[in-house]
Amino acid sequence: MDKPFENGCGHRKKVTIIFAILFVLTVIFVNSCKTIENNVSRARHTSAYAVIDLQSGKIIKSSNGQAKLPIASTTKILSAITVIEEVFDLDEEIFVPSAAVGIEGSSVYLSPGERISYRDLLYGLMLRSGNDCAVALAIKTSGSVEKFLEKMNEVAKKAGAINSNFANPHGLDDEKHYSTADDLAKITAYAMKNDVFRTIVSTKYHDTSGEVSRCFKNKNKMLWNYDGAIGVKTGYTKKSGRCLVSAAEKDGKSFAVVVLNVNDMWNVSENLLNEAFWQRSYYYLLA
């Protein structure tokens, strides 16, 4: 007769523990949301952000997500996936065209006629944000920058980015070059499904194998500072402000965050990622 009583007590104890855990998580989650609201308040005035579930491709949160804005070097996410889809052998070596040398902004300092592989150029593009790499890849992939841009815009539409237009492969300011936080999130989700792209953007260091030896260190601090970070790209011009696309994976779940024109882009991105993972954990326990 005592056994049912013990089972009942055990059941009540488990329920109590579950409710206690849910209460603690609720308090933490609410406080976390308040912190995030404070940190991203600036993004709601003149900037934009979006959070996307990389597995479902669903945007779970955004602010000014449809606003057409300059996106600086986060453009290179689209440039990279376009090259990866177009080039059959990424280890093929090409000669750097003179038109790619001396491009303004960030650079890996390619030399005209230098022999280098598509793969090394992609690492230079995504880790060091080389504008010279962007132009070299565009010309060698499609024959001209103009033809490459046609392909870039096709890939963008395929990814679901319908409010964007790409007028160059590197993201330098151009009135005809723009995207939205929502569109860039969709492009990122599309690109992150590609294993080659995913490997490149999650790499902290890369040594080239061409005739000129280089060691590229990734500019994306999230790879060092955020647990589970797996990419993807920084960006900045005076017109675009500070931009960051970041992604992380934990416990089988993965999210990407796009922030455009946010001075405190590192902390804002971390907080938005934290919120996404907290929400997922919270609703999992409630289920």
N, C-alpha and C positions, 0 to 999 in steps of 0.2 A: 504493500500500500504506500510505502514511502517513495517508490521510484517515480511515479507520476509527479509527485510534489517536487522532487529534485529536478526533473526535466523542466517543470514549469518555472522554477527559479532560474535554471540555466538559460531558458528562453528569455525571461525578463531581463536577465543580466546582459545578454547579447544585445537586446533591443536598446537597453540603457546606454551601452557602449557606443552603438551605432549613432544614437541621437546626440551623444556627447561629441562624437567626431564631427557630425554634421554641424553642430552648433559652433565648434571651433573653426571649421572650414568656412562657415558663413561669416563669422566675425572677420576672419582673415581676408576673405574675398571682398567683403564690403569695404574694408579699410584699403585694400589694394585698389579697388575701383576708384575710391576717392582720391588716392594718390595719383592714379593715372589721369583722372579728370583734370587735376591741377596741372600735371606735367604737359598734357596735350592741349591745354586751353588755347595756347598760341596757334596751334595748328588749325584751329577752327576759324580763325579770323582771316588770315591771308594765305594759309597753307592747306595741305591736304594729307590725309593718311588713309590706308586701307589695310585690312587684315584678311587673309585668305587661307582657307583650309586646303593644303596642297594635295590632299588625297581626293577630296570631293570636287575641288575647284570652285567651291562656294565662298563668296565674300561674306564674312560673318560680321564685319563691322567696318564702317568707313565714315569719314567726315570730309565734305567737299570732294567726294570721290569722283564726281563727273566734271570737275573744273579742269579746263584745258590749261596746262602749265608747262613751262620748260622743265626738262628732267635731267639735264646735264649728262654725265657719263653713265647713269643707269640705263641710258640708251644702249650701251654695249651688251646688255643682257640679250636684246633682240639681235644685235649684230652677231654675237657669238653663236646663238642657236641657228641662225640662218646659215652661217659658214658650215657648222657641223652637219646640217642636213644636206648641204649642197656638195660638199667635198667628199669624194669617195675614200681617198687615202690621206689622212691628216698628217701622216709622217713624211709625206712627199715634201721635198725641199724646193723652194722657189727663190727667185732672185728679187730682192726688194726694188720696186719701181721708184724712180727718182721723185715722182709725184707724192710719194709717201714720206719723204724726208723733209724735216723742218716744219712740220705741222705745229701750229701754236698749241700751248697748253701742255698737259702731261705727256711724257714721251719716254721710250726706252732707248732713244738715240740710235735708230737704225741708220745704216749707211747705204747709199745707192749701190745696187748690184750685190749687196750682201746676201749670202746664201743662208736660208733659215727655213724651218719647216712650218707648215700651217699650225701644227700643234703648239710649237713654241710661241708663235705669234698670238695664238689664242690665250696662252698663259700670260703673255705680255699685255694683252688687251684687258684681261679680267683681274689680274693680280696687281699690275702697275698702272692700269688705265691708260695704256699707251695710245694716244691719238694717231701716231704714226703706224702702229699695228693695225688700227681700224681701217685706215686708208689702204694699206698694203693688202690686207685681207679682202677688202671690197674689190679692188682692181684685179687681184689674182683669182678670186672666186668667180666673178661675173664678167670680167673683161673691162669694166669701167665702173666708177662709183655710181653713175646714173642707173645702170642696169641692176647693180646690187641693191640700190634703194627700192627699185620696183619689187624685187624679191623680198626685201625686208618688210615692206608694207603688205605684201601677200601673206607672209608668215604671221604678221600682227593680226590680220583679219581672221586667219585660221585659228589663232589663239583666243579670239573673241574680243579683241581690242578694236572697237568700232568708232571710237571718238579720238583717234590718234592719227598723226601724220609724221612720218620720219623723213627729214630732208638731208640728213647726213648720217654717217655710220658711227660718229664719235660723241655727239651730243653738244657740241659747241653751239652757242646761241644763234638762233635763226628764227625769224618770225613764223616761218612755215613748219617749224619743227616743234612738236608738242605731243603730250600725252596726258592721261589722267591717272590718279592714284588707283582707281579701279582697273583701268586698262593695263597699267603696268603690273598690277598684282596678277592679272590673268596671263600676261606674257610670262611672268616669272613662274607661275604654276605650270604652264606649258613647257617651259625650258627645263624645269627641274625634274620632269619625267624622263629626260634624256640622261643616260648614265655618264656619257662623256662630259656633258655640261656640268652635271652634278659633281663629278670628280674634280674638274678644274676649279670651280668656284669654292670648293671646300678645302682646297690645298693652301697651306700656309707658306710654303717655300717651293720654288721650282728652279732647277738648274737646266739651262738650255744645252742643246747638243749640236748647235750649228758651228760655223767657222769662227764665230765670236762667242766666247763663253760669258754667260750672264747668270746671275742668281736673282730671281724675282721674289720679293717678300710681299705677301698680300697686304693691301692697305686696309682691309676690312677688320677692324679691331674686335668685332663681335666673335670672330673665330677664336680669339684668345680669352675674351672676357665673359662670354655667355655660354653656359653649360648646354651642350647639344647643338651649338651653332653649326650650320652646314652651308653657309654662303650669305649674301651673294654679291652685291656691288655698291660702292660708294659713288657720289657725284657732287660736283660743285662748279658753279660759275657765279659771277656777280648777279646775273639776272635770275638764275634758278634758286639761288640760296643753297643751303646744305640739304642734300638728298641722300637717302639710304634705303636700299632694299636688303632686308635681312631675313634669314630663314633658320629654323631650328627643328630638331626632331627629338622627341622624348616618349618613351613608353609606347612606341608604335604610332604616335601621332605626330604630324608635322604641319607647321604653319609658316607663312611668310608675311612680313610686314613691310609696307611701303610708306615712307614719310617724305614729303616734298616741301622744301623751304621751311625746315625746322632747325633752328640753331642748336638745340639740345638733342640732336638726332639720335645719339647713342642711348641716352637714358629713356627717351620717349619710346624708341624701338624696343628696348628691354622690357619696359613696362607693358607695352601692348602685347608682346609675346607672352609675358607672365600671365596677363589677364586671359589670353586665349587658352593657355594650358590649365590655368586654375578653373576656368569655366568647364573645360572638358572633364577634369577630375571631379569637380563638384557635381555635375549632372550625372556622371557615371555612378557615383555613390547613391544618388537619389533614385536611380533607375531600379 
